[in-house]
Amino acid sequence: MIEIKPLDHCEAIITIPGSKSYTHRAFILSALADGESILISGLRSEDTDYTVQGLMKFGVPISWEGDVAHVFGKGGELRAPAEVIYVGNSGASMRFLTALSALKDGRTLLDGSERMRKRPIGDLLDSLQMLGARAYSQEGSGYPPVVVESKGLAGGIAKIKGEESSQFLSALLMVAPYSQKDVCLEVTGQLASKPYVDITLDIMSAFGVEVQNEGYHSFLVRAGQSYLPQKYRIEGDASNASYFFSAAAVSRGRLKVRNFNPVSLQGDRGFLDILKKMGCEVILREDGVEVRGRELQGIEIDMNGMPDLVPTLAITAAFAQGKTVIRNVGHLHLKESDRIQALAVELSKMGIRVEEGEDWLRIEGGKPHGAEIESYNDHRIAMSFAVAGLVVPRVKIKGERCVDKSFPEFWEKLQTLY
């Protein structure tokens, strides 16, 4: 357990690690390219390590020098792993490596933590079956462990539900160029977390593969394309920047994040627009972005495109005047924890009135007090509530090392604010 000490004053400059979303995808595409790719400023975390370890089991050599990774891609020629691919609680690793398994000849078993075994993957497996792989849940439940038996992807048309996770679609898009025939992916229902699909399309293009996107309803990937090895720099992580922007907001301080791309495709850069709506001043500078905190006002907002930032917004809202209503976030029940419930329970402990629904949260801003916060082994819950502790005394976070999942240096970076 860690206790956060309140700041006397918040004025700082921070550098954040590389984007988790871009790092996962860059490793997958580099592994499929034919030759050496050099990935600069990638994120080294528990989640990205699971992706790296999985790729090495497929026979792809990877080495790190500081924050530079060297990936010796095999041009799509992967070997069947002799052992289970274990991904902990990394949803991206599970989904991306499951799709990758369909490209090789042989059988692959993928498994994860207890929480991962409660995160659905049936839609992705159904889509892989439509494209010619034998992919199934070992227990027949639609949840991991997952078995993929394949002789490569045939291609063709597959339907994918959009509501549950955009990672299912991203996983299929990334492996599609290596199928025998063209792949057409038809999205049914509303596509959750659309900006993450934009990231996938952006990095696929950077590695030399083009996708025809028909209004996010269908995607066509021509067979016969292949990824080209790249020297690729990974931009700063917008999700991880949000905790520091929120720190400036709730403390009425000022904070600059140095390696933040204000025109990034990462949907979570939209947190800056949210903070503006709530009353903060946002200044775009040549070398980063600065947020200056002001008196905060509650807002009503659809957060479907920024699900990872709901915890950060919820904490910020606890310090605002009036109510904040967060809508269209039903898929948060399926994250590392049930985030809707976790936020409602833990904010209530701090004396904040919260109402929760199936896909919404209503938070009445007030004067939070200290409490012992359960992190639920969820990195985003731990980091968000740590922000509250910068203003409110006696905030303690249980299970604080869960931040290793996406931001191992978080507590050290937080210390630099003092």
N, C-alpha and C positions, 0 to 999 in steps of 0.2 A: 504494500500500500504506500502511496505517496501523498504528502500533503502539499498543496499549492499555496505559496505565500502571496498575499496581495501586493501589487506594484504600488510604489509611491507615485510613479509617473511613467507613462508609456511613450517613449520616443526611441525608435530603433530602426536599423537597416538589417534585413534578413536575406540570406540566399537559401533557396529551397532546393531539394533534390529533384532529379528528372521525373517526368510524368510516368506514373505506373502504367497507365493505359497504353502510352506509346512504347514503353519498354517491353511489355509483354508481346505486343504485336511485332515490334522490330526483331525480337528474338525468333519468333515463328517464321517470319519472312526470310530472315538471314539464314535460318536452318534449311529452308527450301531452295534458296539461291544456290548457284553452282560456283563455289569459291569463297574467299575470305571477305566477310563484312566487318567493318570496325564501327562499333556503336559507342558514341561519346556522350558522357554525362547520363548514362542509364541509371535507373534506380536499383540499388542493391537492397533488397528487403526479403522478408520471409516468402511473400507471394511470388516475387519474380524469381527467387531461388528455386521454387518448386517447378516453375516453367523451365528454367535452365537445366535442372537435374533430370526432368522428363526428356528433354531434347537430347541430353547426353546418353540416356538409355536407348534412344533411337539411333545412336551411333554418330551423333553430331559433336565434334570436339569444340569446346568453349573454354576460354580462359579470360580472367580479369587482370588488368593492370590498373590499380586505383579505380577510377570510375570509367575506365575504357574497357569494353568487352571485345574480344576477338572471336568471331563465330565462323567456323569452317563448314560452310553449307554443302550439302550432298546432292543438290539438284533434284530433290524429290525422291532420291533413292534411300529409303530409310530401312533399318533392320528391325525385326520384331524383338521387343525387349524380352529378356529371359526372366525378368522379375516384375512384380507389381509396380506400377507407377503410382506413387503416393503423392497427393497434392495438398494435404492438410485441409485448411478451410479456404483455399484459393479458388473461388468460382471461375475466374478467368483461366487459370491453369487447367482445371477440370474440363471446361468446355472446349478450349482451344486444342488441348492435347487429345481429347476424344475425337474431334474432327480429323486431326492430323493422323491418328491411328488408322483411319480408313484408307490412307494412301499406300500403306505398305502391305506386303504379303505376309499373312500370319495372324496370330491371336494376341491381343493386348488386354490386360486387366488394369483398370484404373480405380483407385479408391481414395478416400479422404477421411477426415475427422468425423466424429459423431454428428456435429452440426452439418457437415457436408452431406452426410447420408440423409439429411432431411431437406436438402435443397433439390427441387425437381430438375430432371434433365430429359424426361421422356420425349418432349417435343423435338429436341435435337436428335435423339436416337431415331425417332420416326422419320425425320428428314433424311438422315444418312441412309436409312433403309431404302427410301424412295430413289436415292442416287446410286444404289447398288451395293452398299456395304451391309454386312450383318452386324447390327449394333443393338445391344439389348441390356436392360438392367438385370444384374445377376439374380436378384431376388424377385424379379418380375413386378417390381413396385413402381417403376418410373423414377427411381432414385438410385444414386451410386450404392454399391460398386457397379461399374459398367464394364461390359465385355464387348470388344470390337473384333470381329473376324472378317478379314477382307483380303481381296486380291487386287486392290486398287479401286478407285471410284469410277463407275461407268459414266456418270453424268446424267443429264436429262432434266426433268422438271421436278421440283420439290416444293411443297407448301410448308411455311413456317409460321407459327403463331407469334404475333408481335408483342403481346401484352406482358409476357413473363420476364424475358431478359433479351436485350439487344445482343448479348454475347453469343446467343445461339446463331443469329444471323451473321455476326462478324466471323464466327468460327467457320461457317460454311463458305462465306465469301473468300476467306484467306486460302482455303485448300482447293477451291473450285478450279483454278487454272491448271491443276495437275490431273484433272479427270480426263477420261478418254473422249468424251463428247462435251459440247457446250453445256453449261449449267444455267438453268433459269430458276431463280428463287422467288416464289410468290408469297408475299406477306399477307396473312389474314388478321383482321382485327387491328387495333391501334398499336403502332410501334412504340414501345417504351424506350426511353433514354436515347432518342434519335442522334444526339451529338456524338455518341460513341460509335455509331455506324459511320458518321462523317470522318472520324479519326481513322477508322479502318480503311475507308476509301482513299483518304489522303496518303496514308503510308503505303498502301498497295501501289498507288500511282508513283510515289517516290522510288519504289523498288522495281518499276517498269511494267506494271500490269494495269490495264484499264477495265473499268466496269461500267456497263450501261445501267443507269439508275432511272427508272420510270416513276418519278414522284414518290419514291420510298414504298411503292406498292409491289414493284417487281424489279429484280436485278438480273442482268444477263452477263455472264462471264464466259468469254470465248475460250475454248480449249486450245492447247498449243502455245499459250503464253507462258513465260517463265520469269521468275524474279531474278534480277541482276544484282550481284554483290555491290554493296554501297559503303561509303564512309558517311555515316549518318549521325547528326547531332540531335539529341533528345531534349526537347524544351522542358522548362520547369513545370512542376506538377500543380495545376490550378486548384485541385482539391486540397492539397497540403498548404497552399498559400492562404486558403480561406480562414484557417484558424488564426493566423496572424492579422489578417484584415479585420476579423471579428474582434480580436483583442484591442485593436485601435478603436473600433466602434463602441464597445461596451465600457472602455476605460476613458473615453473621450480624449485619447492620445493621438499620436501620429506615427505611422509605421510605413516603411517602404520595403517592398519585396523586389530584389534586384533583378533576378533572371525570370521575370514574368512576361509572357508574350501577350500583350493586350488584344491582339487580333487572332489569338489561338482558336483552333477549332474545338478545343476542349470546352464542353458545355458549361463546365464549372467556372469559367471566366465570367459567366453571367452573374456570379455572386456580387461583382462590383456594381452592376446595375441595381441589384436588390438593396445594397447598402446605400446607394444614392437615393432610392425611393424612401428608405427609412430615415434619411436626413444627413448622411455622411457626405463629406467632400472627397471626391476621387480625382487624383491628378495623375495623368499619364506623362511619364518622363522618358527621356531617351534610353535610360538605363534601367527602367523598371516602372512600377506603379506605386503611388503613395495614397494611403487612406488616412483621412483626418476625421476623428470621431466628433459627432455633434449630438444634440438631444435626439433620441431615436423615437420614431413613430411606428406603431403596428401597421401591417399591410395584409392584403389578401392576395395569394399567389398560387399558381399552378406550378408544382415542382417536378412534374413528370420527367422533364429533360435533365434535371439536376438531382437525382435521388440521393447521391452521396453527401450532398450539402444540406439535407434536411436537418441533421443533428446540429450543424453549425448555425443554421438559421434559427432553430428552436432556442438555442442558448442566447443568441442575439436578441430574439423576440422577448425573452424573459426580462430583459432590461429596458424594453421599449414602453412607451405610453400607449395604452389601448390594447386591442386584440390583434393577434396575427393569426390568420387562417391559412393553413397549408393544405392544398387540395391535390387530388389525382396521384397519390403515392401508395396505392395498394400493394405494389411490388416490394415495398419496404418490409413487409412481413417475412419475406424470403431471403433477406440479407444475412450477414454474419450473425445478427440477432434479429428478433422481431423488433425492428427499430421504432415502429409506432408505439408499441407497448412500452418498450424500454424508456423512451423519452417521456412518456406520460408518467410512469412510475417515479423516475428519478427527479424530474422537475417538481413533482408534487412533494417529494422529500425536502425540497428547497423552499417550499412555501408558495410555489407558483401554481395558479389554477390552470388545469389542462383538461380538455375534453378530447376524446379520441373516437374515431369512427373507422369503418373498414378501410377507407382510403383517404382519410383526412385527420388533421390535428388542429385544435383551436387553443391558442396559448394567450393567457391574459398577463400582460407585462406587469411587473411590480417590483418588489425589493427582495430578491432572493437572499436566503440565509445559508450558512454553511451546512454541509451534510456529508455523510459517507456514501459515495456513489459507487454502485455496482457497475462494472464495465461490461458484463456479459461476454467477456473475452472478445469484445468488438472494438477494434481500433478507433472507429469514428465516434463512438460514444465516449471513450476515454479522452480523446483529444478535444472534443467539443466541451465537455464539462471542465476540463483543465482551464479553458478560457474563462469560465465563470470564476474560478479560483483566483484569477488575476485581479479581481475586483472585490470578491466576497471572502472574508476570512473563514478558516476551518473547512475548506473543501478538500476532501480526501478521495483519492481515486483508487479503487481496488483493482488488482490484476493489471497494473500499469504497463507491464511488458507486452501486452497485446498490440501496442503500437508498432512492434517489430514487423507486423504484417505489411505495413505500407510506408512507415516513416521511422526507422530505427533510431534516428538522431533527434526525434521530436523533443524529448525532455532536455537534451543539451541545448537545442535551439531556443527552447522556452527560457532557459537560464540566462541567455544573452539579453533578454528583455530587461533584466534587473540592472 
